[in-house]
Amino acid sequence: MSNVLYNIEMLQLAASIPHTKRLSEPQGSADCRSRICGSRVAVDVLLDADGRVIDMGLEVRACLLGQASAALVGTHAIGKTALELAEARNAISAYLAKERGDPGAWPGLNIFGPARDYPSRHPSIRLAFEAAAAAAERAMETLPSSI
């Protein structure tokens, strides 16, 4: 299993997680854990008046797959809306479950293709996307209702 799932690109991703400091005053936060492996990802976000992520903080205590996933979230979440984060969460979940043939539009998710055959690894891959989507949804509640 390790030769199929883990490679140098994944190691490089895991070592390059951006936004690794929690925000002192986030508009929305979420903390997600995997019951299977104990991995944990916490995400804080700030949104602009248009509902787009302008800053985020990540705290990642996860396996290599969870770290790589968090790196992809952290690298590409700035500028995204809560809806776009939810769509990415749903796409990677469906892709891993083999309910769709591609991982969606989020950059870099093809790296998790080999993990589709290992359902016990899916929760750690989904964590960062679940936490980011939940944090953005909570942050949306703090914005004026005209958005």
C-alpha positions as CSV (number, residue, x, y, z in Angstrom):
1,M,0.0,0.0,0.0
2,S,2.7,2.5,0.9
3,N,4.3,2.5,-2.6
4,V,1.0,3.3,-4.3
5,L,-0.2,5.9,-1.9
6,Y,2.9,7.8,-0.9
7,N,5.4,9.5,-3.3
8,I,7.8,12.4,-3.4
9,E,5.2,14.8,-4.6
10,M,3.0,14.0,-1.6
11,L,5.9,14.4,0.7
12,Q,6.7,17.8,-0.8
13,L,3.1,18.9,-0.4
14,A,3.0,17.8,3.2
15,A,6.1,19.8,3.9
16,S,4.6,23.0,2.4
17,I,1.4,23.6,4.2
18,P,0.7,27.4,4.1
19,H,-1.2,29.5,6.7
20,T,0.0,27.4,9.6
21,K,-0.9,29.9,12.3
22,R,-4.4,30.1,13.7
23,L,-6.2,33.4,13.3
24,S,-6.6,35.5,16.4
25,E,-10.1,36.7,15.4
26,P,-11.6,34.5,12.8
27,Q,-15.1,35.0,11.5
28,G,-15.5,31.2,11.2
29,S,-13.6,28.2,12.6
30,A,-14.0,24.4,12.3
31,D,-12.2,21.5,13.8
32,C,-12.5,18.1,12.1
33,R,-11.1,14.8,13.3
34,S,-10.9,11.3,11.7
35,R,-12.3,8.6,14.0
36,I,-10.3,6.0,12.1
37,C,-6.8,7.4,12.5
38,G,-7.1,10.3,14.9
39,S,-5.9,12.9,12.4
40,R,-7.2,16.5,13.1
41,V,-7.4,19.6,11.0
42,A,-8.6,23.0,12.4
43,V,-9.3,25.9,10.0
44,D,-10.0,29.5,10.7
45,V,-11.2,31.9,8.0
46,L,-11.8,35.6,7.4
47,L,-14.1,36.6,4.5
48,D,-14.4,39.9,2.6
49,A,-17.7,41.7,2.0
50,D,-18.3,39.5,-1.0
51,G,-18.0,36.3,1.0
52,R,-14.5,35.3,-0.3
53,V,-11.8,33.9,1.9
54,I,-9.2,36.6,2.4
55,D,-7.2,35.0,5.2
56,M,-7.0,31.6,6.8
57,G,-5.2,29.7,9.5
58,L,-4.6,26.0,9.6
59,E,-3.6,23.7,12.4
60,V,-2.8,20.2,11.0
61,R,-2.1,17.2,13.1
62,A,-2.6,14.5,10.5
63,C,-0.9,11.7,8.6
64,L,0.9,12.4,5.3
65,L,-2.3,12.2,3.3
66,G,-4.1,14.6,5.6
67,Q,-1.1,17.0,5.5
68,A,-1.0,16.9,1.7
69,S,-4.7,17.6,1.5
70,A,-4.3,20.5,3.9
71,A,-1.5,21.9,1.8
72,L,-3.8,21.9,-1.3
73,V,-6.6,23.6,0.7
74,G,-4.3,26.2,2.1
75,T,-2.6,26.9,-1.2
76,H,-5.9,27.4,-3.1
77,A,-8.6,28.6,-0.7
78,I,-7.8,32.3,-0.7
79,G,-10.3,34.0,-3.0
80,K,-12.8,31.1,-2.8
81,T,-16.4,31.4,-1.5
82,A,-18.1,29.1,1.0
83,L,-20.0,27.6,-1.9
84,E,-16.8,26.9,-3.8
85,L,-15.2,25.3,-0.7
86,A,-18.4,23.1,-0.2
87,E,-18.3,22.1,-3.9
88,A,-14.6,21.1,-3.6
89,R,-15.4,19.1,-0.4
90,N,-18.3,17.3,-2.2
91,A,-16.2,16.7,-5.3
92,I,-13.2,15.1,-3.5
93,S,-15.6,13.0,-1.3
94,A,-17.5,11.7,-4.4
95,Y,-14.2,11.1,-6.3
96,L,-12.7,9.1,-3.4
97,A,-15.9,7.1,-3.1
98,K,-15.7,6.4,-6.9
99,E,-19.0,8.2,-7.4
100,R,-17.4,10.4,-10.0
101,G,-14.4,9.9,-12.3
102,D,-12.5,13.2,-11.6
103,P,-11.8,15.1,-8.4
104,G,-13.3,18.3,-9.6
105,A,-11.8,21.6,-10.4
106,W,-9.6,22.0,-7.3
107,P,-5.9,22.0,-8.4
108,G,-3.8,19.0,-7.4
109,L,-6.4,16.5,-6.2
110,N,-5.4,13.9,-8.8
111,I,-2.6,13.0,-6.5
112,F,-5.2,11.1,-4.4
113,G,-6.3,8.8,-7.2
114,P,-4.5,5.8,-5.8
115,A,-6.2,6.3,-2.4
116,R,-9.6,5.6,-4.0
117,D,-8.9,1.9,-3.5
118,Y,-8.2,2.4,0.3
119,P,-11.5,3.7,1.9
120,S,-9.9,3.7,5.3
121,R,-7.6,6.6,4.1
122,H,-10.5,8.7,2.8
123,P,-11.4,10.5,6.1
124,S,-7.9,11.9,6.5
125,I,-7.9,13.2,2.9
126,R,-11.3,14.9,3.4
127,L,-10.5,16.5,6.7
128,A,-9.1,19.8,5.4
129,F,-11.8,20.2,2.9
130,E,-14.5,19.5,5.5
131,A,-13.0,21.9,8.0
132,A,-12.5,24.7,5.4
133,A,-16.1,24.4,4.1
134,A,-17.5,24.4,7.6
135,A,-15.4,27.3,8.7
136,A,-16.5,29.4,5.7
137,E,-20.1,28.5,6.2
138,R,-19.9,29.7,9.8
139,A,-18.1,32.9,8.7
140,M,-20.9,33.5,6.2
141,E,-23.3,33.8,9.2
142,T,-21.4,36.8,10.4
143,L,-21.7,38.8,7.1
144,P,-24.6,41.1,6.3
145,S,-27.5,39.2,4.7
146,S,-27.2,41.0,1.4
147,I,-24.5,38.6,0.3
